[in-house]
Amino acid sequence: MNDIDGCGLAAWESHWQKTSNTAAFEESTPLHTYLQIHWSNFLKQAISPHNDTKLIDLACGKGTVSELAASQDNAVGTGRLDIHCVDATFSAVTNVAKRLNISTAVQANCASLPYQNDSFDLVVSQFGIEYAPAHSANEFARILKSSGRFASVIHYKNGAIYQDCNEKRKLIEKVLSLNLFEKAQVAFTAGYAVVDGKLPLQVFQKADADFAPVIEQYKQLIISTNSEVKSLLIQILKDMGFMYENIASHREQDVSDWLTSTKLEFINFKDRMSSMVNAAMDEEQICQMLAPFLAKGFTQTICERLSVDNDPPFAWFVQIANINA
């Protein structure tokens, strides 16, 4: 596991501030559907309709697993499901508490969970715990009852999602290296100064000449990629071009704010992709994560590679239980 840095955490905080109804990856895809079915099948077995179950969703994000668990709990039965959600970002836990109508959503670091030993029957996570420091596994084992179960979907190092995130990270880094937004700001500032009669036309022509090759390089990046980010890059180009060609129809401050906020979104996106790549785990790291559970006496571990159709694996599905409990 990894210790997500300040930039990564800020990027995820920004993400959940703006996207309370979306997951950390694209929904309505075969991968998303696969995970929904996979978790539903697991939760049907893990949550007894006749016994109380206390569940914690670590690094919950949108709360996808908790939502599926709540749906499973709607089945007829006498058992009560008590759901707790934990995430390092305030926006994530605020959104999930409101969306799932629960009061037990807590902002906390997985390396220091505010719960007593042996508190939970079920500890789950989807694309979350791998962002935490390696010693956090001690916490996961500590809060899990000896009769409980642990299950987590974890980014697979060099897998399908890893490769996709790495490609997107490199693409956005190339965009940022062009200084596209800085050059655009200079050109727009010069354009407004000419419109207001504060500077001669030659000043704008110089700024425009400096901006033109940057736009051409940006267009070449768009042409060269088949990434899902391509549509976003095209839209940014269209929006920037429309404002540039109709400069008098837009307030200078609005354009400046748009350039600043759009650049920040690119930086945050790049940082999220970097954090995903850095968090992905290989087999050795998975084994290290299991150690605290084995030390506590858990006897059953299952590490499954998840893949859609014939694609490369995209995630690990780790299950831990005690067959003697």
C-alpha positions as CSV (number, residue, x, y, z in Angstrom):
1,M,0.0,0.0,0.0
2,N,1.0,3.6,-0.4
3,D,0.8,6.9,1.5
4,I,-1.1,9.3,-0.8
5,D,0.7,12.7,-0.8
6,G,-0.8,16.1,-0.1
7,C,-1.3,16.8,-3.8
8,G,-3.1,13.6,-4.4
9,L,-5.4,14.1,-1.4
10,A,-6.2,17.6,-2.4
11,A,-7.0,16.4,-5.9
12,W,-9.5,13.8,-4.6
13,E,-11.0,16.4,-2.3
14,S,-11.6,18.6,-5.3
15,H,-13.0,15.7,-7.2
16,W,-15.6,14.8,-4.6
17,Q,-16.5,18.4,-4.1
18,K,-17.6,18.6,-7.8
19,T,-18.8,15.0,-8.5
20,S,-20.8,13.8,-5.5
21,N,-22.8,11.5,-7.8
22,T,-20.0,9.8,-9.7
23,A,-17.4,7.2,-8.9
24,A,-13.6,7.6,-9.2
25,F,-13.8,5.9,-12.6
26,E,-16.2,6.0,-15.5
27,E,-19.6,4.4,-14.8
28,S,-22.0,2.7,-17.3
29,T,-19.1,0.6,-18.6
30,P,-18.5,-3.1,-18.7
31,L,-16.0,-2.8,-15.9
32,H,-18.5,-0.9,-13.7
33,T,-21.2,-3.5,-14.4
34,Y,-18.8,-6.3,-13.7
35,L,-17.9,-4.9,-10.3
36,Q,-21.5,-4.3,-9.4
37,I,-22.3,-7.9,-10.0
38,H,-19.2,-9.1,-8.3
39,W,-19.9,-7.2,-5.1
40,S,-23.6,-8.1,-5.1
41,N,-22.7,-11.8,-5.2
42,F,-20.2,-11.4,-2.4
43,L,-22.6,-9.4,-0.2
44,K,-25.4,-11.9,-0.6
45,Q,-23.2,-14.4,1.0
46,A,-21.6,-12.1,3.6
47,I,-24.7,-10.4,4.9
48,S,-27.0,-12.7,6.8
49,P,-30.7,-11.8,6.7
50,H,-31.1,-13.3,10.1
51,N,-28.1,-11.8,12.0
52,D,-27.0,-8.3,12.8
53,T,-24.1,-7.1,10.6
54,K,-21.8,-4.2,11.4
55,L,-20.1,-3.1,8.2
56,I,-17.4,-0.5,7.5
57,D,-16.6,0.8,4.0
58,L,-13.0,2.1,4.1
59,A,-11.9,4.9,1.7
60,C,-15.5,4.8,0.7
61,G,-15.4,7.5,-2.0
62,K,-18.9,7.6,-3.5
63,G,-20.0,4.7,-1.2
64,T,-20.7,2.3,-4.0
65,V,-20.2,-0.8,-1.9
66,S,-22.2,0.6,1.0
67,E,-25.1,1.3,-1.4
68,L,-25.0,-2.2,-2.7
69,A,-25.0,-3.6,0.9
70,A,-28.0,-1.4,1.8
71,S,-29.8,-2.7,-1.2
72,Q,-29.0,-6.3,-0.1
73,D,-30.3,-5.5,3.3
74,N,-33.7,-4.7,1.8
75,A,-34.4,-8.4,1.5
76,V,-36.8,-9.8,4.1
77,G,-35.0,-10.8,7.3
78,T,-34.6,-10.1,11.0
79,G,-31.0,-9.0,10.9
80,R,-30.0,-5.3,11.1
81,L,-27.3,-3.8,8.9
82,D,-25.2,-1.0,10.5
83,I,-23.2,0.8,7.9
84,H,-20.2,3.0,8.6
85,C,-18.3,4.9,5.9
86,V,-14.8,6.3,6.3
87,D,-12.8,8.5,3.9
88,A,-9.8,10.8,4.2
89,T,-11.7,13.6,2.3
90,F,-14.4,15.6,3.9
91,S,-16.4,16.0,0.7
92,A,-16.6,12.3,0.2
93,V,-18.0,11.5,3.6
94,T,-20.4,14.5,3.5
95,N,-21.8,13.4,0.1
96,V,-22.1,9.7,1.1
97,A,-23.8,10.5,4.4
98,K,-26.4,12.6,2.5
99,R,-26.8,10.2,-0.4
100,L,-27.2,7.1,1.7
101,N,-29.0,8.8,4.6
102,I,-26.6,7.6,7.2
103,S,-25.1,9.4,10.2
104,T,-22.0,7.1,10.5
105,A,-19.8,8.6,7.8
106,V,-16.5,9.7,9.3
107,Q,-13.5,11.6,7.9
108,A,-10.4,9.6,9.0
109,N,-7.1,8.3,7.8
110,C,-7.1,4.5,7.3
111,A,-3.8,4.4,9.2
112,S,-5.5,5.5,12.4
113,L,-9.2,4.4,12.5
114,P,-11.3,5.7,15.4
115,Y,-12.8,2.4,16.3
116,Q,-12.3,-0.2,19.0
117,N,-10.7,-3.6,18.4
118,D,-13.0,-6.3,17.0
119,S,-15.7,-3.7,16.1
120,F,-16.9,-5.0,12.7
121,D,-18.4,-8.1,11.1
122,L,-17.5,-7.0,7.6
123,V,-14.7,-4.7,6.4
124,V,-14.9,-3.7,2.7
125,S,-13.3,-1.3,0.3
126,Q,-13.3,-0.6,-3.4
127,F,-10.2,1.1,-4.9
128,G,-9.4,2.8,-1.7
129,I,-7.2,1.1,0.9
130,E,-4.2,0.8,-1.4
131,Y,-3.8,4.6,-1.1
132,A,-3.1,4.3,2.6
133,P,0.3,3.6,4.2
134,A,1.4,0.0,4.3
135,H,1.0,-0.3,8.1
136,S,-2.7,0.5,7.7
137,A,-3.3,-3.2,7.3
138,N,-2.7,-3.5,11.0
139,E,-5.8,-1.3,11.5
140,F,-7.9,-3.3,9.1
141,A,-7.1,-6.5,11.0
142,R,-7.5,-4.8,14.4
143,I,-11.1,-3.6,13.9
144,L,-12.3,-6.9,12.3
145,K,-13.9,-9.5,14.5
146,S,-12.3,-12.9,14.5
147,S,-15.6,-14.2,13.1
148,G,-15.7,-11.4,10.5
149,R,-14.8,-11.1,6.8
150,F,-12.6,-8.6,4.9
151,A,-13.1,-8.0,1.2
152,S,-11.4,-5.4,-1.0
153,V,-11.0,-4.5,-4.7
154,I,-7.5,-3.2,-5.2
155,H,-5.8,-1.6,-8.2
156,Y,-3.7,-4.2,-10.1
157,K,-0.2,-2.9,-10.8
158,N,0.4,-2.8,-14.6
159,G,-3.2,-3.9,-15.1
160,A,-5.8,-2.4,-17.4
161,I,-6.9,0.5,-15.2
162,Y,-3.2,1.1,-14.3
163,Q,-2.3,1.4,-18.0
164,D,-5.3,3.7,-18.7
165,C,-4.5,6.0,-15.8
166,N,-0.9,6.2,-16.7
167,E,-1.7,7.1,-20.3
168,K,-4.0,9.8,-19.1
169,R,-1.4,11.1,-16.7
170,K,1.3,11.4,-19.4
171,L,-1.2,13.1,-21.7
172,I,-2.2,15.7,-19.2
173,E,1.4,16.3,-18.2
174,K,2.2,17.0,-21.9
175,V,-0.7,19.5,-22.1
176,L,0.5,21.3,-19.0
177,S,4.1,21.3,-20.3
178,L,2.9,23.4,-23.3
179,N,2.0,26.3,-20.9
180,L,-1.2,26.5,-22.9
181,F,-3.2,28.4,-20.3
182,E,-0.3,30.8,-19.5
183,K,0.2,31.7,-23.2
184,A,-3.6,32.0,-23.6
185,Q,-3.7,34.4,-20.6
186,V,-1.0,36.6,-22.2
187,A,-2.8,36.7,-25.5
188,F,-6.2,37.4,-24.0
189,T,-4.8,40.2,-21.8
190,A,-3.2,41.8,-24.8
191,G,-6.4,41.4,-26.8
192,Y,-8.5,43.2,-24.1
193,A,-5.9,45.9,-23.8
194,V,-6.2,46.6,-27.5
195,V,-10.0,46.5,-27.4
196,D,-9.9,49.0,-24.6
197,G,-7.5,51.2,-26.5
198,K,-4.7,50.9,-23.9
199,L,-2.1,49.2,-26.2
200,P,-1.4,49.2,-29.9
201,L,-2.4,46.3,-32.1
202,Q,1.2,45.2,-32.5
203,V,1.3,44.1,-28.9
204,F,-1.6,41.7,-29.4
205,Q,-0.1,40.5,-32.7
206,K,3.1,39.6,-30.9
207,A,1.2,37.7,-28.1
208,D,-0.9,36.0,-30.8
209,A,2.2,34.9,-32.7
210,D,3.6,33.3,-29.5
211,F,0.3,31.6,-28.8
212,A,-0.3,30.1,-32.3
213,P,2.5,27.4,-32.1
214,V,1.2,26.3,-28.7
215,I,-2.2,25.8,-30.1
216,E,-0.8,23.8,-33.0
217,Q,1.1,21.6,-30.5
218,Y,-2.0,21.1,-28.5
219,K,-3.9,20.1,-31.6
220,Q,-1.2,17.5,-32.4
221,L,-1.6,16.0,-28.9
222,I,-5.4,15.7,-29.5
223,I,-4.8,14.0,-32.9
224,S,-2.2,11.6,-31.5
225,T,-4.4,10.2,-28.7
226,N,-7.3,7.8,-28.5
227,S,-7.7,8.3,-24.8
228,E,-11.2,9.0,-23.3
229,V,-9.7,12.4,-22.3
230,K,-9.7,13.3,-26.0
231,S,-13.3,14.7,-26.0
232,L,-12.4,16.9,-23.0
233,L,-9.3,18.3,-24.8
234,I,-11.4,19.0,-27.9
235,Q,-14.0,20.8,-25.9
236,I,-11.4,23.0,-24.2
237,L,-10.0,23.9,-27.6
238,K,-13.5,24.8,-28.9
239,D,-14.4,26.9,-25.8
240,M,-11.0,28.7,-25.8
241,G,-11.3,29.4,-29.6
242,F,-14.8,30.7,-29.3
243,M,-13.8,33.2,-26.5
244,Y,-10.7,34.2,-28.4
245,E,-12.6,34.9,-31.6
246,N,-15.4,36.8,-29.8
247,I,-13.2,38.5,-27.2
248,A,-15.4,41.6,-26.9
249,S,-18.4,39.5,-26.0
250,H,-16.8,38.1,-22.8
251,R,-15.7,39.9,-19.6
252,E,-12.0,39.8,-19.2
253,Q,-12.3,38.6,-15.6
254,D,-14.6,35.8,-16.6
255,V,-12.1,34.6,-19.2
256,S,-9.2,34.8,-16.7
257,D,-11.2,32.9,-14.1
258,W,-12.0,30.2,-16.7
259,L,-8.4,29.8,-17.7
260,T,-7.3,29.5,-14.0
261,S,-10.0,27.1,-13.0
262,T,-9.5,24.9,-16.1
263,K,-5.7,24.7,-15.5
264,L,-6.4,23.7,-11.9
265,E,-8.8,21.0,-13.1
266,F,-6.1,19.6,-15.4
267,I,-3.6,19.6,-12.5
268,N,-6.0,17.9,-10.2
269,F,-6.9,15.3,-12.8
270,K,-3.2,14.6,-13.4
271,D,-2.6,14.2,-9.6
272,R,-5.5,11.8,-9.3
273,M,-4.2,9.7,-12.2
274,S,-0.7,9.7,-10.6
275,S,-2.1,8.7,-7.2
276,M,-4.0,5.7,-8.9
277,V,-0.8,4.6,-10.6
278,N,1.3,4.9,-7.5
279,A,-1.4,3.0,-5.4
280,A,-1.6,0.0,-7.6
281,M,-0.3,-3.2,-5.9
282,D,1.6,-6.2,-7.1
283,E,1.5,-9.7,-5.6
284,E,4.2,-9.1,-3.1
285,Q,2.4,-6.0,-1.7
286,I,-0.8,-8.0,-1.4
287,C,1.0,-10.7,0.6
288,Q,2.4,-8.0,2.9
289,M,-1.1,-6.7,3.5
290,L,-2.3,-10.2,4.5
291,A,0.3,-10.5,7.2
292,P,-1.5,-8.7,10.1
293,F,-4.7,-10.8,9.4
294,L,-2.7,-14.0,9.5
295,A,-1.0,-12.9,12.7
296,K,-4.4,-12.3,14.2
297,G,-5.4,-15.9,13.4
298,F,-7.3,-15.6,10.2
299,T,-6.9,-18.8,8.2
300,Q,-8.6,-18.2,4.8
301,T,-7.2,-15.8,2.2
302,I,-8.4,-15.6,-1.4
303,C,-6.6,-13.3,-3.9
304,E,-8.5,-13.3,-7.2
305,R,-7.4,-11.4,-10.3
306,L,-10.4,-9.6,-11.8
307,S,-10.7,-9.1,-15.6
308,V,-13.5,-8.3,-18.1
309,D,-13.8,-10.8,-21.0
310,N,-10.2,-11.5,-22.2
311,D,-8.8,-8.2,-21.2
312,P,-5.7,-8.0,-18.8
313,P,-6.5,-8.0,-15.1
314,F,-7.6,-4.6,-13.8
315,A,-7.9,-5.4,-10.0
316,W,-7.3,-7.8,-7.2
317,F,-10.3,-9.1,-5.2
318,V,-8.9,-10.0,-1.8
319,Q,-11.1,-11.9,0.7
320,I,-10.0,-12.8,4.3
321,A,-11.9,-14.9,6.8
322,N,-11.5,-17.4,9.5
323,I,-12.8,-20.9,8.7
324,N,-12.5,-21.9,12.3
325,A,-14.7,-19.1,13.6
